[in-house]
Amino acid sequence: MAATSRSRNHWPDSKCAKAFWQQYHLPSYQELLNDTVAWLEPHAGEHWLDLGCGCGQLSQALWQRSRGQVAEVIGLDCAAANAKAYERLRQNLNPSPTEAQVRFVTADLSRGLASWPKNAFDGVVSGLAIQYAESFSPESGCWTTAAYDQVLHDIFALLRPGGRLVFSVNVPEPSWGWVAWKSLSSIFRTRRFFKSVKDSWRLYSYGGWLKREARRGRFHYLPIAVILAKLAQAGFVRLEHRLSYAKQAYVIRAWKPESAVQAA
């Protein structure tokens, strides 16, 4: 999600990162988080990568669900501002992990995965992030899905045979207004009403930017049939999906075949 002169990219901005921290308190996001976590099933000794980790909600779930028995959780995000939030979360985990067990890496998932070691992870999780892998073709003068497709292939290479990918992406033309409407009850119950309204408005504003860019082809809110076809093309099998996030996102699980052979 690197910046481009063709249009501004808000993702690395601290204001954008902090705005999206607030969504974790909304009922719609809690639904999405619960549906994603239900499919993780981390086991003792496993190594996990959390792509587009934000402030680390899914990393926390991996640690807690395994009772601190996973060998490693790496949170990767392009926004350096998320490093501090991730560290605060790490310090509050129970049991307490070492810095090597749960750590943050600043990197762009659109471009930064190909150099990582192959067959290094038992699982990869991603919450509403893969869809923002961006690539611009100077030859054709337009945005393409090349980076999105490459991320899926890179994840396949990172996974060990039998490893799984669990991720969420938005449906085509997501209704941020509907997500906000479904969250109104929680806003009225909060003691910080005016701040919650401000945070919700900021999220709604960034949502408008995301939809505009998606219509230009920069970001990718794709039909589920297209996503499943891309996963199959990358080599994944046993594809499952469900609707979540007030029906504005898909949660998808896919597996790397046990028999897959990946060059080191």
N, C-alpha and C positions, 0 to 999 in steps of 0.2 A: 504494500500500500504506500509506495513511495510517492513523494510530491512530484508534480509535473507542471510545466509552464502552461499547459493547455487549460488547466482549471485547478483551482486550489483544492488541496487535500487536507481535510480537517483531522484525519485520524491521528497523526503524530502530535497534535496540539494538546496541551495540558487541559484546556477548557473543555475540549471534546471528551477527553478521557474521563475527567471528573463528572461531566454530565451523565455519562453512561454508568458511573458507579451507582447513581441513584436508582436505576431501574431494578436493582436487586431487591428492593423493598416492595415492589409492586406485585400484586397477586398473579398477574399474567406471567411475569418472569419467574415467580416461584413455581408456577405450574410447569414452565419449560425446564427449570432447573431439576425439579423432581422427576420429570419424564426422562431427562437425559441421564441423571444419576442412576435411575432404575436399571439402565442398560449397561452400566460401566462394569460391575462385578470385578473389581480389582482383587488380585490375589497376592499373598505374601511373596516377596522377592521380585515382583514385577517392576519393570521400568516403563514410565508413562510420560507422554509429551502432551501439554495443554497448549494448543495453538490459538493465538489471539486471546490470551488468558485474562486480559483486563486486570481487575484487582484480585483475581484468584479464586473465585467461588467454586469452580470445578476442580481446581487443584486441592482445595480444602476438602471437597467431597471425596476425592480419591484417598486422601490421607485418613479421613475419618472412617470411611467404609471399610478400609483395610485394617483399621485399628492401629495405624502406624506401621504396618508390616510390609508395605511396598518398599522396594529398594530405592526408588528414585521417582520424583515428579519434577519435571522441568516446565516452567511457565514461560511461554514465548509471546512477546507483543512488540509492536512497532512504536508504541508510545512510552517513552522513557519515564513519564510521570507515573505510570502504573507500577514502576519498580518499588516506590516507597509504599504504596498501598499493599502490594504483594508482600513486602517485608513485614509490615504490621500484621497482616494475616498470618504469616508464617510464625511470627513470635507468639501468637495466641493459640497455636495448634496444640492439641493434647492427644497423645503424648507429644512432647516437644521434639521436633526433628533437628538434625544437624543441618548446617548450611549446604552440605553436599546432597542431602536427601531431598530437600525441597528448595529449589532455587529459580531465579528469574533471569531470563536472557532477553536483551533488547535486539530484535531482528525483524525483518520484513518477510512475512510468510510468502509473499509473491516471488521473492528472489533468493531467500536465504536457506532453503532446505536441501538443495542438491548436494552441497558440500558436507552434510552431516553423515556420520557413519551409517552404513546400510545394516539392516537387521538388528538395530539397536534397541527397539522398543517392543514391548508386549502389547501396548495400547496407545492410541492417539485419540484425544478428545478435543472438540472444538465447539464453542458456543457462538453462533451467529457471526462467524469470522471468515470462513473459507470463501464465502460469496463476495468478499471484497478484494480478493486477489485480482490485481489489475495489470493489463498489458495493452500498450498502444502500438499500432503498426504504422510506422512512418510511410511505408510503401502504399498502403491503402488509405492512410489518413483517417483511421477510425480505431476505436477500442475493439478488442477481441477477447475471446474466452481462453486464449492460449495459456495465460498464467493460471487460471482456474483449473484447466485440464492438467497443467504441469504439477500443480500442488497435489492433486489426487495421485498422480504417478509417483511423486516424491514421497508421499505418505506411504504408499504401497511398498516402496523400496526401504523406507525406514523401519517398517514392521517386520518382526520375525515371522516365519511361517506359522500360521495359526493365530496370529495377532489380529486385533480388531480395531476398527475405526468407529467411533460414536460421535456424531456431530449434528448440529442444527443449522438450518438456513431458512430464510424467510420465503414465504410463498410469493408468486408473482403479484405485483401491485399490492403489497401489504398495507393494511389500514391501521396506521398508527393511532388514528382517532378512536378506533374500536378498542385498541389496547388501553388507551387512556380512559375510555368510558368504563371498561371492565375494572379499572383500578380506582374509580372515584370513591368507592366506599372506604378504602384504606386511607385516602387523602383526608377525608372528613374526620377520620378517627385519630389522626396523628396530632400530637401536641405542637408540632412545627408546621402548622397548616400553610402559612404563606410561603415558607421555604419549599414545601412540597409542591405547591402550585407552580412556583418559579422553576423548580427542577423539572417538573413535568412539561412545562412550556419549552424549556431548553431542549429536552429530549424530542419533543414534537418538531421543533425547528430543525434540528439535525436530521430527523426522519424525513423531512421534506427535501433536504439536500440529497440524502441517500436515494430517494425515489427518482429525483431528477437525473442524477448520475446513472442510475440503473436504466432509465429510458434511453440514455445516450449509448448504453452498452458498456459503460465503464465498470459498473458493478452488476451482479448476476443473481436476480431473483427468478429462478428457473422453474418450469413445471417439474413435478416429481418424476415423470417418465423420462425427461431429459437427464436429470441427475442420476437416476438409476442406470441409464445407458452409459453415461460417462464413467460411473464406478465400474461397471462390467468391462468397459474398454480398458480401464486401468488394471484389471485383473482381479477385482474383488468378487466374492461370491457370498451366498446366504444373505441377500439384501433384505432388510426390514425397514419399515417406516411407519410413523404415526403423526397425526396432527397435534399441535400444542400451541402455547402462547396465544390463547384466545383465538385459535385456529389461524394464526398468522405466521406459523413456522412449522416446518417438518423436523422431526427428530429421526435420524437415520442411523442404522447400524450395519456395518459391512465387515467381512472377514477376509483375511489373506489366506489362501488355501494352505493346508498343512504340507502339501507336496511342493509348494512354490520354492523355486531355487533362485536366489538372488546373488549376483556376483558381489564380492566385497569391494 
